[in-house]
Amino acid sequence: MKKHFIKVVLSCAVVVGSFSSCKNSSSGSSKNVSRATGWKINAKEGGFQHNSDFKEQETPPGTVFIEGGTFTKGKVQDDIMHDWNNTPTQQHVQSFYMDETEVTNVMYLEYLDYLKSVYPPENPNYKNIYNGALPDTLVWRNRLGFNETMTNNYLRHPAYAEYPVVGVNWVQASQYAEWRTDRVNEAMLEREGYIAQDAKYKVLNGDMSGTFSTEAYLNNPESVYGGQIDSLQGKQKRDSINTFAKRSSGVIMPEYRLPTETEWEYAAQALIGSREYNNYRGRKKYPWEGDYTRNGQRVGRGDQLANFKQAKGDYGGIAGWSDDGADITAEVKSYKPNDFGLYDMAGNVSEWVADVYRPIVDDEISDFNYYRGNIFLKKAIGDDGKVKVLREEEIVYDTLPNGKIIAMNLPGEIEMVAVTEEETYLRTNFDSSDNRGYRDGDPGSSRFFERFSDEADNRKMYDSPKHNVERDSTGKLIRQYDTSNYRTSLINDEVRVYKGGSWRDRAFWLDPAQRRYQPQYMATDDIGFRCAMSRVGSKSKSKNKTIRHKKAK
């Protein structure tokens, strides 16, 4: 009887094992075997190549992970301005990464040093590249105040190295983010062996002409480093099928950029610290818990939790007691971070965000990753059928309304052009390239300022100033400022939102939901910026995933 039982058990084990074997062999369980065709993936002989070892996006340098979710945007406890520009709307934000601090002087100086080395201003073709990126240090001057020390020292003196950079307008901040994208991806490709070690320094030392552009590398890699990319191949990839990295390689990171207003406000509120199951335990007035600006914990009790103006003529408090530790800006990380690990999301400096300003948030059309400012572009194609990479003589400079000249592109980058009717024909999600004024005064809307004007340029919702800057035949700037006393608004498509209170602001502006705006070409001594990057892949990091996110076994 006992022997018979053992035979039955063994027979069942054999049957189960055979079923399991059939299941594994038929499903193509190996990550390097296609579940669609049964072909090999990443075979040395060729065929389909794919990064099957990719786990998740790594945290980019200088940033922290912000897990996305839903929140009420624009809800404020105090609205003494009564400007109706922060009506509460329910929004959902995708996960992203954000700089843990504002971009500091030393971080921006690294950018300036790179531009000066690669595009020396002594070269007439490059002069305005470096000059156009320089912060405006004169923002510190005051007609009735002595601030020359900051004018002369704030940007470059090592005493202010870890202080947030100021005097940078919105355009300059956006271009810094583009430059940072290329430098980080250049380092990533070097680390993974696609580019030779220390190749990036050859450009700085003048050993080669041309530089690295992420988009140029992905679309026309032979154009990178002035066409010398073949001599700079990494040792690990030289004999591999994958000579160049692609998006599918999982090595190239998404672009650094300015955060959207929705992302910034969500990150500043950091409601994750007030979460209980799927609800929030009330609303936070500031990026920290409580209704007051002072620390209520035993350690550091009474200390100010941010750098802001406490009263008229009081930028820090009484010396030696009840002081917030700063009179102008403060060194980053001088105050406690919020629950996401972000520093100075209230106080220190206000921060540029990506959005074009409008008094209303149109949540009827979008409540997911809301952002006003989209201009959809496509890559220009040259006569050879390849994407067009800009040459030195094709740099485009833009003269801003205040007369500052800025390079809008750099040699080695891909030329981008507006999408045409071919891309928008019969689409339901967009019908034009420029969507900054969508549903708010653009030709697709029924609301116009000067609605019955015959001039198309006048058909806009807001009666904002019209400045014009031109050059005469000798190259001299002719500034024509609109001095009309009858303008009713400063709002136009070149006006951007900035968020958060600064060292110049009273506590009212520390609320993350408060919003203000300024022309994108203007800079001040109390507006800085920080960068963000979208997360690709899962909403949560692996260590935070619950059972329902794991693959069934």
ZIHU-V398537 format. One record per backbone hydrogen bond with DSSP energy under -1.0 kcal/mol. NH is the residue of the N-H (numbers start at 1). CO is the residue of the C=O. If there is no record, write none. Layout:
nh = {NH/NH}
co = {CO/CO}
This chain:
nh = {5/6/7/8/9/10/11/12/13/14/15/16/17/18/19/20/21/22/23/24/25/26/27/29/33/34/38/41/42/46/51/52/54/63/64/66/71/73/89/91/92/93/96/97/98/99/100/103/105/106/108/109/110/111/112/113/114/115/116/117/118/119/123/126/127/129/130/131/132/136/137/139/140/141/145/151/152/153/154/157/160/161/163/165/167/171/173/174/175/176/177/178/179/180/181/182/183/184/185/186/187/188/189/190/191/192/193/194/195/196/199/202/205/206/207/217/218/219/220/223/224/225/228/232/234/237/240/243/249/250/257/264/265/266/267/268/269/270/273/274/276/279/281/282/295/302/303/305/309/310/311/314/321/324/332/338/341/343/348/349/350/351/352/353/354/356/357/363/366/369/376/378/380/382/385/388/390/394/395/398/400/403/406/408/412/413/415/417/419/423/424/425/427/435/438/440/442/445/449/453/458/459/460/460/464/468/470/472/475/478/480/488/489/495/496/497/498/499/503/505/509/510/514/516/518/520/522/528/532/533/535/544/545/549/550}
co = {1/2/3/4/5/6/7/8/9/10/11/12/13/14/15/16/17/18/19/20/21/22/23/24/30/39/34/32/48/43/248/50/51/60/98/96/91/89/73/71/367/69/66/533/64/531/62/529/163/161/104/105/106/107/108/109/110/111/112/113/114/115/120/123/123/126/126/127/128/167/135/136/137/138/142/147/148/149/150/153/157/158/160/103/524/520/169/170/171/172/173/174/175/176/177/178/179/180/181/182/183/184/185/186/187/188/190/189/189/232/196/199/201/203/202/213/214/215/216/220/221/211/225/229/194/193/237/241/246/247/532/260/261/262/263/264/265/266/270/271/279/276/274/280/303/295/300/293/505/314/314/311/318/316/162/342/338/100/307/347/526/499/528/497/259/372/495/361/362/92/433/417/415/386/382/380/413/391/392/406/404/400/398/396/390/410/388/378/376/420/420/421/424/374/435/437/437/442/460/450/455/456/449/458/462/480/478/476/472/470/468/463/463/492/518/355/516/351/348/502/506/507/511/498/496/494/519/350/257/97/95/541/542/546/547}
